[in-house]
Amino acid sequence: MTTIKDIARLSGYSIGTVSRVINQHSDVSPEARKKIEKIIAQENFQPNSNAKLLKQQIKTSVIILVKGQMNIFLEVILEEVQKILNESGEATSVTFLDEAANEVETAVHQCAERKPRGIIFLGGNINYFKKSFDQIDVPSVLVTVPASGLPFENLSSYATDDIAASAAAVEYLVRMGHKNIGIIGGSASLQRGQIGYRRLHGAINQLKKFNIPFDINKQYEPGRFSIASGYESTLSLLKRNKKITALYCISDIIAIGAMRAVKDLNMNVPDDISIIGYDGIEYTRYSVPRLATIQQDTSGLARKSVEDLLMRINYQNRTANHEMIPFRVLTGESIKKK
């Protein structure tokens, strides 16, 4: 890990000068400041309270708001985020919210009460950000939902391209010979959740590109991001549409419930129904059969989000960033060629 001594050595300036740059002191020449800040950026240096050479305590923790109380995928990211923040000397405070809750409203209340250094939103609804995020002035990061279209200078975002990833999932099913494809999970309403909406319509648009008809009333069943909802939604869809040969479940936990539903309908995966999920959680490597899925880069999402937040906490002149993190298709064993 890069230290303040390394920055001093690489820049050719003393530790004291580097410290004054880090702490935004005015008694540093423009030339020295420019060179030190360039080295800091190149080395991706993240100072904690000790590295800043300040003998003050952290005002309070970094707040982490998790959207969904049963979302295994977000819990994986949470674990990695907390680990990186802890290694950087930052305390964290975690709040789990229902997936229908207003995370920005919660953040506004916590900012008033706790005066956090920064906020990480794991999941979110863009409509809530549009309405209320202007009340938040601390550095923040929205993870798994892109926010590049929002006008907030203190909000970065790191996400997977849900539309492209859903298109890849459906394309794989089509190339395996499936045309009667059902979709499970999320909502057809943009107001109720952007992630589910984007994944649903990314899949539908891809089917259109293949000139494969899709009747949303007969081939889609909405649902929450939970195993139980995946189970119930799959039962409902397969009972009313017996022509379906493959399912795209918009999350792995939904797919796990779907696999059990197929079994309880006296069918088998993949012989009768092929299934592909989305997220790439660890459990899918051990399911029987091994679930095909879209694997998101949880490590990349966590690392980039925390690095971005710490950089903007410690350097006030840093601008927000928005980035899509690559995904990949894991073919698994849950899809049978037609």
Number of C-alpha atoms within 10 A of each C-alpha: 8 12 14 22 16 16 23 19 13 14 19 14 16 13 17 13 19 25 21 16 21 21 15 15 11 10 10 14 10 10 8 16 21 13 14 23 18 14 16 24 11 10 15 14 20 24 22 18 15 12 14 18 16 11 8 9 8 14 10 15 17 25 23 22 23 25 23 22 15 18 21 19 20 20 17 15 22 20 11 18 24 20 15 15 19 12 10 17 13 18 14 19 13 14 14 16 16 13 20 13 15 17 25 24 17 13 23 17 13 14 19 10 9 13 16 20 22 23 25 26 23 23 23 26 23 21 16 15 21 15 11 15 22 14 14 21 15 16 26 30 26 24 24 25 22 23 23 15 9 13 11 17 14 22 26 25 24 24 24 22 22 28 19 15 25 26 21 19 28 25 18 17 25 20 11 14 14 21 21 18 26 24 28 28 26 27 22 19 12 15 12 15 19 22 22 24 21 23 28 27 17 21 25 22 17 20 19 11 11 11 10 15 13 19 10 13 8 15 19 26 23 21 21 22 24 21 22 18 20 31 23 17 23 30 19 14 21 22 11 11 14 9 14 21 23 26 28 29 29 32 29 31 28 29 31 22 21 28 27 20 22 21 13 12 12 8 14 17 22 19 13 16 20 27 30 28 29 27 24 24 21 13 13 21 16 9 14 11 16 17 29 26 29 25 20 24 18 23 13 16 23 23 17 18 25 23 18 23 29 22 21 23 20 19 17 13 10 15 14 19 18 18 17 15 16 14 20 15 19 19 16 16 18 23 26 18 12 13
